[in-house]
Amino acid sequence: MKKPYIKDILENYFPISNWLPSYKKTFIRWDLVAGVTLASFVLPESMAYATLAGVPAYFGIYCCLAGGLLFALFTTSRQVAIGPTSSISLMVGSTVAVLSGGDPVRWAQIAGLTALAVAIICFIAYIFKLSSVVNFISDSILLGFKAGAALSIMSTQLPKIFGIEGGGSNFFTRIWVLMKHLPETNGNVLIFGVVSMIILIAGEFFIKGKPVSLVVVIAAILVMSFTHLASAGVRITGLIPEGLPSLSKPSLRFRDVDGVLALAFACFLMGYIETISAARTFALKNNYTVNPRQELLSLGAANIAAAFSSAYVVAGGLSQSTVNDKSGAKTPMSLIICSVTLGVILMFFTSLLKNLPEVILAVIVIHAVSGLIKIKELQRIRQLNPMEFNVALIAIAGVLVFGILKGVMISVIMSLILLIRRAASPEVALLGRIADTQNFSDRVRHPDNILLPGVVIARIESSILYFNAEDIFEKINRYISFSAPVKLIIIDLSASPYVDVAGSKMLLNLTRENHQQGIYIRIVQALSGVRDILRKQGIEEMTGHISRDKTIAEALHEFNSLTLDADPRL
């Protein structure tokens, strides 16, 4: 009995124990090519993102190496690649700059501590099954946030393209500082950057999905190695420590750094959103399913690895995952191969990277994040729902004015406000008869519908809860006042999946007030849970039996049979 139990535990917590024993020999060629290709792509990209986080460039390589190994053990996705991302890197960099007081050693320590905090949050979310927490951030707000983050990131990298000093706490001040220092532009750096950007854009157009950035990096290193551009003001990254990252726990404790938990929570939100979005995208494309809750565990494991490997927060990125998928990855084995490849580079080839120009890393960052600005999708949202478009603009403005971290918080708050606003003021449709039929629909949407004299038919199109009951009560009473004198009120609850105690009291008061005035009230098509609470409130004593099957037409017929003076048009 133990073996099946142990096997079940392994498959639940370590999906690798499920796919590795049945690994097909034909997969190894695809995973090998994908792993090596992925390594060549993330090598320059991760180094570029590390500069955003304010840590040494090689920290980015550590992120991919350590995070990828543990992520592969736990993930249910076959193509998602783990590593530093642009938005998280800038979030870490801009926040840790304040928390560390500018001390580079403490800066790196806080970055590692943040990864540990993210891992702990992931594990807590896994235990309490909170994988749906990201659903509180709407697609519109996420789209706006990413666009704002991309512009904010670009503003930090543009000074490096011009070879001048940058500065400023937000997008607008950075652009102002850039404009002031433009006369100090280093022509050699600018030419280097512009040519590199043209090559990247051309490569994206002609050989999409290939590691063009690696070609740019190699070419730039060769140019710097055989020219004297370093003496002309073109800065290089310098020596990268040879060997694998040392394993050690973060040297700081949470109580040593105020503000690290807020940063970690924001990184968790963005990291999990990016990871699960990428996982679902490629699962749909390749016809398999992912377990959102399990991805909390895989993301937590990856960040544990990063925290203990001199790295910082990691997440599943769409760009590197796209490269992994297009290179033919069949299983997470491609991540393991990618990590092994990066490990070989760190052990034997770090000296080749010392002449990498910093401007190249800036170009790679700008090119990568430009894809986050999706103008067509924003225009589409504007056509579909102007209110959600305005919310997306608020998310963009929040990031540009207040920075990435506060921008995340503003986005979360905006999501909750939007959700509460919709729930607090639900639609209550006034129904009218469709021509000469026994069917009824919303009069606002169908002005030709016939309103029956002396009759109010209202359909409540949401759950009836303590925070929206008063709004629903007022809307129904408004319909009643417009239709006076009223003889019959029909409440259609077919679109109300849940009614709480306050909601049932509101319906009781509505029923009692009108019943006392001699107005008939009928409730139709209420769901089982709704019927139960309404019956316990005693509403049936005034409305008669509440049935799921009773229709509006049947309620009208019943009213006609009870009243001798009913209008024949009813």
C-alpha positions as a printed Julia matrix, in Angstrom:
570×3 Matrix{Float64}:
   0.0    0.0     0.0
   2.91   2.35    0.64
   4.19   2.42   -2.91
   0.96   3.61   -4.53
   0.54   6.2    -1.75
   4.1    7.48   -2.16
   3.7    7.52   -5.93
   0.5    9.53   -5.58
   2.23  12.04   -3.31
   5.15  12.38   -5.73
   2.89  12.95   -8.72
   0.85  15.54   -6.82
   3.79  17.6    -5.61
   6.5   16.71   -8.16
   4.97  16.48  -11.66
   8.42  15.54  -12.98
   7.88  12.11  -11.39
   4.93  11.71  -13.74
   6.43  12.78  -17.08
  10.09  11.74  -16.65
   9.52   7.94  -16.35
   7.47   8.03  -19.57
   9.86  10.41  -21.33
  10.05   9.58  -25.05
  13.44   9.24  -26.71
  12.2   11.32  -29.63
  11.72  14.28  -27.24
  15.38  14.61  -26.29
  16.4   16.11  -29.63
  13.7   18.76  -29.41
  14.33  19.55  -25.74
  18.09  19.71  -26.32
  17.74  22.19  -29.17
  15.17  24.21  -27.21
  17.31  24.24  -24.05
  20.46  25.45  -25.79
  18.49  28.0   -27.83
  16.76  29.22  -24.68
  20.11  29.61  -22.9
  21.46  31.69  -25.78
  18.37  33.89  -25.58
  18.14  34.39  -21.82
  21.89  34.94  -21.35
  21.9   38.53  -22.66
  18.27  39.23  -21.7
  18.7   38.15  -18.07
  21.89  40.2   -17.75
  20.03  43.21  -19.13
  17.16  42.77  -16.68
  19.59  42.42  -13.78
  20.86  45.93  -14.53
  17.24  47.11  -14.15
  17.15  45.51  -10.71
  20.35  47.36   -9.8
  22.35  44.17   -9.13
  25.41  42.9   -11.03
  24.53  41.66  -14.53
  25.53  38.07  -13.79
  22.78  37.86  -11.11
  20.39  37.53  -14.03
  22.2   34.37  -15.19
  21.98  32.98  -11.65
  18.22  33.61  -11.72
  17.72  31.5   -14.85
  20.12  28.76  -13.78
  18.86  28.16  -10.24
  15.23  29.11  -10.78
  14.91  27.0   -13.91
  16.18  23.83  -12.24
  13.66  23.84   -9.38
  10.84  25.18  -11.52
  11.23  22.18  -13.83
  10.64  19.8   -10.9
   7.3   21.28   -9.89
   5.67  22.88  -12.95
   2.78  21.4   -14.91
   3.66  23.54  -17.92
   5.84  22.11  -20.67
   7.04  25.34  -22.26
   7.14  28.09  -19.6
  10.67  29.37  -19.01
  11.6   30.99  -15.7
  13.87  33.94  -15.06
  13.92  37.66  -14.26
  11.26  39.78  -15.98
  11.36  43.43  -16.97
   8.55  44.69  -14.72
   9.71  42.77  -11.64
  13.32  43.82  -12.21
  12.44  47.51  -12.32
  10.13  47.08   -9.34
  12.97  45.54   -7.36
  15.5   48.1    -8.54
  13.44  51.21   -7.84
  12.29  50.01   -4.41
  15.52  48.44   -3.17
  17.38  51.62   -4.11
  15.5   53.31   -1.26
  15.58  50.38    1.16
  19.32  49.85    0.76
  20.37  53.46    1.0
  22.46  52.97   -2.15
  24.8   50.4    -0.56
  25.46  47.82   -3.36
  26.13  44.96   -0.92
  22.95  45.6     1.06
  21.13  46.12   -2.25
  21.96  42.57   -3.37
  21.09  41.18    0.06
  17.65  42.81    0.04
  17.01  41.57   -3.52
  17.72  38.01   -2.34
  15.55  38.46    0.75
  12.7   39.64   -1.48
  12.92  36.39   -3.47
  12.64  34.44   -0.21
   9.58  36.49    0.81
   7.96  35.85   -2.58
   8.57  32.11   -2.13
   6.92  32.15    1.3
   3.9   34.04   -0.07
   3.64  31.47   -2.89
   3.67  28.59   -0.4
   1.03  30.26    1.8
  -1.14  30.88   -1.27
  -0.68  27.22   -2.26
  -1.69  25.93    1.18
  -4.81  28.1     1.31
  -5.68  27.49   -2.38
  -5.47  31.15   -3.34
  -4.56  30.63   -6.99
  -7.64  32.62   -8.02
  -6.38  35.76   -6.26
  -4.96  37.1    -9.53
  -8.45  37.11  -11.03
  -9.09  40.31   -9.08
  -6.82  42.11  -11.55
  -8.74  42.58  -14.78
  -7.18  42.16  -18.22
  -7.78  45.85  -18.96
  -5.88  46.99  -15.89
  -3.09  44.5   -16.56
  -2.81  45.77  -20.13
  -2.55  49.35  -18.9
  -0.08  48.41  -16.18
   2.22  46.63  -18.65
   2.16  49.58  -21.04
   3.01  51.96  -18.22
   5.75  49.64  -16.97
   7.25  49.43  -20.47
   7.38  53.23  -20.79
   8.84  53.54  -17.29
  11.5   50.93  -18.05
  12.4   52.63  -21.34
  12.89  55.93  -19.52
  15.53  54.29  -17.28
  17.45  52.88  -20.26
  17.35  55.76  -22.73
  20.2   57.69  -21.01
  22.46  54.65  -21.56
  21.68  54.77  -25.28
  22.91  58.36  -25.4
  25.87  57.7   -23.11
  24.76  60.25  -20.52
  23.81  60.18  -16.85
  20.14  59.69  -16.09
  18.05  60.34  -13.0
  14.57  60.99  -11.67
  12.05  59.16   -9.53
   9.37  58.65  -12.2
   8.87  58.59  -15.96
   8.33  62.34  -16.37
  11.3   63.45  -14.29
  13.55  60.92  -16.06
  12.51  62.29  -19.46
  13.12  65.84  -18.19
  16.61  64.94  -16.96
  17.32  63.2   -20.28
  16.32  66.29  -22.28
  18.53  68.51  -20.11
  21.59  66.32  -20.7
  21.09  65.6   -24.41
  23.86  68.07  -25.41
  26.3   65.77  -23.55
  25.47  62.79  -25.81
  28.39  60.45  -26.57
  28.28  59.89  -30.34
  30.11  56.55  -30.19
  27.65  55.12  -27.67
  24.66  56.44  -29.62
  25.86  54.91  -32.9
  26.56  51.62  -31.13
  23.07  51.62  -29.64
  21.21  52.67  -32.8
  22.96  50.08  -34.99
  22.26  47.36  -32.42
  18.59  48.32  -32.22
  18.26  48.24  -36.02
  19.77  44.73  -36.08
  17.39  43.55  -33.34
  14.34  44.99  -35.1
  15.42  43.53  -38.44
  16.04  40.16  -36.8
  12.61  40.26  -35.17
  11.08  40.87  -38.59
  13.08  38.42  -40.73
  14.04  35.6   -38.3
  11.4   35.89  -35.59
  11.91  33.57  -32.61
  15.66  33.18  -33.06
  18.24  34.44  -30.5
  19.17  37.55  -32.47
  20.17  39.28  -29.24
  22.97  36.73  -28.79
  24.32  37.61  -32.24
  24.27  41.29  -31.28
  26.07  40.51  -28.01
  28.79  38.47  -29.73
  29.29  41.13  -32.4
  29.49  43.89  -29.78
  32.02  41.95  -27.71
  34.19  41.4   -30.79
  34.04  45.1   -31.68
  35.01  46.12  -28.15
  37.8   43.52  -28.03
  39.5   44.71  -31.22
  38.93  48.48  -31.02
  39.64  51.27  -28.58
  36.0   52.23  -28.01
  36.3   51.54  -24.28
  38.59  54.55  -24.03
  36.03  56.61  -25.98
  33.42  56.37  -23.24
  31.69  53.1   -24.17
  31.26  51.35  -20.82
  31.57  47.58  -20.46
  30.12  45.2   -17.89
  33.54  43.98  -16.7
  34.57  40.62  -15.3
  31.95  38.07  -14.31
  32.86  35.72  -11.44
  33.85  32.33  -12.77
  32.0   29.28  -11.47
  28.54  28.39  -10.26
  26.74  30.6    -7.73
  27.48  29.67   -4.13
  24.6   28.33   -2.07
  23.88  30.36    1.06
  20.83  31.63    2.86
  19.95  35.36    2.67
  22.07  37.22    5.22
  19.25  39.57    6.22
  16.04  38.88    8.13
  12.65  40.38    7.41
  12.75  42.49   10.55
  16.0   44.04    9.31
  14.31  45.71    6.32
  11.1   47.73    6.52
   9.09  47.56    3.32
  10.43  44.31    1.89
   7.14  42.45    2.44
   5.14  45.05    0.49
   7.66  44.74   -2.35
   7.46  40.94   -2.18
   3.66  40.96   -2.36
   3.71  43.19   -5.43
   6.35  40.95   -7.04
   4.25  37.89   -6.19
   1.18  39.36   -7.88
   3.06  40.3   -11.03
   5.15  37.12  -11.06
   2.22  34.76  -10.69
   0.14  36.66  -13.24
   2.96  36.5   -15.78
   3.66  32.83  -15.03
   0.1   31.56  -15.2
  -0.69  33.71  -18.25
   2.24  32.2   -20.13
   1.4   28.69  -18.89
  -2.22  28.92  -20.05
  -1.21  30.41  -23.41
   1.11  27.54  -24.31
  -1.09  24.85  -22.76
  -3.94  25.98  -25.03
  -1.64  26.1   -28.04
  -0.18  22.62  -27.4
  -3.42  20.97  -26.26
  -2.82  20.14  -22.6
  -3.88  21.58  -19.24
  -1.98  23.25  -16.43
  -2.77  23.29  -12.73
  -2.9   26.95  -11.55
  -2.49  25.94   -7.9
   0.55  23.77   -8.68
   2.18  26.75  -10.42
   2.14  28.54   -7.06
   4.33  25.72   -5.77
   6.63  25.78   -8.8
   7.01  29.57   -8.61
   7.72  29.34   -4.87
  10.36  26.66   -5.45
  12.02  28.74   -8.18
  12.23  31.76   -5.88
  13.62  29.64   -3.04
  16.38  28.58   -5.44
  16.98  32.21   -6.44
  17.1   33.37   -2.81
  19.76  30.82   -1.91
  21.82  31.37   -5.08
  22.72  35.07   -4.93
  19.84  35.95   -7.29
  16.55  37.8    -6.99
  12.85  37.38   -7.81
  12.02  35.19  -10.83
   8.84  34.45  -12.76
   7.69  32.85  -15.98
   8.25  35.3   -18.81
   6.29  35.31  -22.06
   9.24  36.24  -24.3
  11.58  33.46  -23.12
   8.68  30.98  -23.01
   7.86  31.86  -26.62
  11.46  31.12  -27.62
  11.31  27.84  -25.72
   8.07  26.84  -27.45
   9.14  27.85  -30.94
  12.41  25.96  -30.51
  10.38  22.78  -30.07
  10.36  22.19  -26.29
   8.28  19.14  -25.42
   8.81  18.94  -21.65
  10.42  20.92  -18.79
  13.62  19.01  -19.64
  14.44  21.99  -21.87
  14.71  24.14  -18.7
  17.12  21.66  -17.15
  19.23  21.68  -20.33
  19.12  25.49  -20.36
  20.38  25.59  -16.76
  23.16  23.13  -17.54
  24.21  25.24  -20.55
  24.3   28.4   -18.45
  26.31  26.52  -15.81
  28.9   25.52  -18.42
  29.16  29.14  -19.56
  29.68  30.33  -15.98
  32.39  27.75  -15.34
  34.41  28.09  -18.53
  33.45  31.09  -20.66
  32.8   34.09  -18.39
  35.97  35.81  -19.61
  34.34  36.17  -23.02
  31.62  38.37  -21.56
  33.8   40.99  -19.87
  33.83  43.29  -22.92
  30.06  43.39  -23.29
  29.0   47.07  -23.65
  26.37  48.3   -21.2
  24.57  50.09  -24.04
  23.83  46.69  -25.6
  22.04  45.58  -22.44
  19.99  48.79  -22.53
  19.07  48.18  -26.18
  18.0   44.6   -25.4
  15.78  45.83  -22.55
  14.1   48.54  -24.64
  13.52  46.14  -27.51
  12.1   43.47  -25.19
   9.66  45.72  -23.29
   8.41  47.51  -26.39
   6.2   44.47  -26.99
   4.32  45.23  -23.76
   2.75  48.33  -25.31
  -0.22  46.93  -27.2
  -1.89  49.9   -28.9
  -4.32  47.77  -30.91
  -5.58  45.97  -27.82
  -6.08  49.29  -26.01
  -8.04  50.6   -28.99
 -10.1   47.41  -28.98
 -10.96  47.86  -25.29
 -11.94  51.46  -26.01
 -14.42  50.25  -28.62
 -15.81  47.48  -26.41
 -16.05  49.3   -23.08
 -14.99  52.97  -22.68
 -15.08  52.67  -18.87
 -12.54  49.83  -18.84
 -10.39  51.79  -21.28
 -10.37  54.71  -18.84
  -9.35  52.33  -16.05
  -6.47  51.08  -18.24
  -5.36  54.69  -18.71
  -5.45  55.2   -14.94
  -3.22  52.13  -14.55
  -0.77  53.57  -17.08
  -0.76  56.94  -15.33
  -0.31  55.31  -11.92
   2.86  53.54  -13.05
   4.27  56.59  -14.85
   3.66  58.98  -11.97
   4.17  56.8    -8.88
   6.48  54.05  -10.17
   6.16  50.31  -10.69
   5.54  49.22   -7.08
   2.89  51.82   -6.32
   1.53  51.3    -9.81
   0.89  47.62   -8.97
  -0.93  48.63   -5.79
  -3.0   51.21   -7.66
  -3.87  48.56  -10.25
  -5.0   46.14   -7.53
  -7.08  48.83   -5.82
  -8.61  49.86   -9.15
  -9.52  46.23   -9.87
 -11.29  45.91   -6.52
 -13.05  49.26   -6.92
 -14.25  48.25  -10.38
 -15.45  44.89   -9.08
 -17.26  46.43   -6.09
 -18.74  49.18   -8.24
 -20.24  46.66  -10.64
 -21.58  44.51   -7.82
 -22.89  47.46   -5.79
 -25.02  48.84   -8.6
 -26.36  45.84  -10.52
 -28.71  45.97  -13.46
 -32.42  45.71  -12.64
 -34.22  45.34  -15.95
 -37.79  46.51  -16.46
 -39.38  43.84  -18.65
 -42.03  44.29  -21.33
 -43.98  41.82  -23.43
 -42.54  40.98  -26.86
 -45.33  41.83  -29.35
 -48.22  39.33  -29.1
 -46.14  36.57  -27.47
 -45.95  35.33  -23.89
 -42.24  36.21  -23.74
 -40.7   39.18  -21.92
 -37.4   41.06  -22.23
 -35.62  44.28  -21.23
 -37.59  47.36  -22.33
 -34.48  49.55  -22.48
 -32.82  47.25  -25.0
 -36.07  46.64  -26.87
 -38.18  49.84  -26.83
 -40.94  48.15  -28.87
 -41.74  45.83  -25.97
 -45.16  46.44  -24.42
 -45.38  47.62  -20.81
 -48.53  46.16  -19.28
 -50.76  48.69  -17.5
 -50.68  48.42  -13.73
 -47.94  45.78  -13.84
 -44.22  46.06  -12.97
 -42.01  43.16  -14.05
 -38.43  43.53  -12.8
 -35.51  41.15  -13.37
 -32.62  41.47  -10.88
 -29.45  40.59  -12.79
 -27.03  39.82   -9.95
 -26.79  38.25   -6.54
 -28.64  40.28   -3.9
 -26.17  41.17   -1.17
 -25.88  43.5     1.79
 -24.0   46.17   -0.19
 -26.31  46.26   -3.23
 -29.71  45.51   -1.65
 -30.54  49.19   -1.1
 -29.67  50.06   -4.7
 -31.91  47.25   -6.01
 -34.72  48.35   -3.65
 -34.56  51.94   -4.95
 -34.56  50.87   -8.62
 -37.62  48.64   -8.2
 -39.47  51.38   -6.27
 -38.61  53.8    -9.07
 -40.27  51.49  -11.58
 -43.29  51.23   -9.28
 -43.65  55.02   -8.95
 -43.41  55.47  -12.74
 -46.11  52.82  -13.33
 -48.65  53.94  -10.7
 -51.28  52.86   -9.99
 -49.74  49.4    -9.76
 -51.81  46.24   -9.25
 -49.16  43.55   -9.72
 -45.39  43.31   -9.18
 -43.46  40.35  -10.56
 -39.85  39.86   -9.42
 -37.85  37.64  -11.79
 -34.91  36.06   -9.88
 -33.69  33.79  -12.69
 -30.46  35.86  -12.91
 -29.85  36.0    -9.13
 -27.64  33.05   -8.1
 -27.4   34.06   -4.42
 -29.29  36.11   -1.85
 -27.79  36.83    1.58
 -29.66  37.73    4.78
 -29.69  41.46    4.04
 -30.9   40.79    0.5
 -33.72  38.56    1.72
 -34.75  41.24    4.25
 -34.89  43.8     1.45
 -37.19  41.54   -0.57
 -39.28  40.94    2.57
 -39.66  44.68    3.19
 -40.48  45.31   -0.47
 -43.1   42.56   -0.4
 -44.62  43.69    2.92
 -44.87  47.38    1.94
 -46.66  46.65   -1.3
 -48.78  43.82    0.14
 -50.11  46.22    2.76
 -51.19  48.56   -0.05
 -53.17  45.77   -1.7
 -50.66  45.16   -4.48
 -50.1   41.57   -5.54
 -46.47  40.41   -5.6
 -45.17  37.29   -7.24
 -41.61  35.92   -7.34
 -40.73  33.69  -10.29
 -37.88  31.43  -11.38
 -35.9   31.67   -8.13
 -33.04  29.17   -7.78
 -33.03  26.57   -4.99
 -30.76  28.36   -2.52
 -32.62  31.6    -3.08
 -35.99  29.9    -2.55
 -34.79  28.39    0.73
 -33.83  31.7     2.35
 -36.93  33.51    1.08
 -39.17  30.82    2.52
 -37.4   31.06    5.88
 -38.05  34.81    5.84
 -41.79  34.08    5.46
 -42.17  35.81    2.1
 -44.38  33.01    0.73
 -47.15  34.09    3.13
 -47.57  37.19    0.95
 -46.43  36.01   -2.47
 -47.77  32.48   -2.55
 -45.61  29.47   -3.41
 -42.2   30.4    -4.84
 -41.38  27.98   -7.65
 -38.39  27.61   -9.97
 -40.71  26.59  -12.8
 -43.27  29.39  -12.57
 -42.91  31.81  -15.49
 -43.88  35.45  -15.85
 -46.75  34.47  -18.16
 -48.06  31.98  -15.58
 -47.88  34.61  -12.83
 -49.92  36.97  -15.02
 -52.49  34.26  -15.72
 -52.75  33.46  -12.02
 -53.31  37.16  -11.25
 -56.06  37.36  -13.88
 -57.83  34.38  -12.39
 -57.73  35.92   -8.9
 -59.03  39.36   -9.85
 -62.33  39.98  -11.6
 -61.46  43.52  -12.67
 -58.14  42.67  -14.29
 -57.34  44.58  -17.46
 -57.97  42.26  -20.45
 -54.67  43.43  -21.97
 -52.83  41.53  -19.19
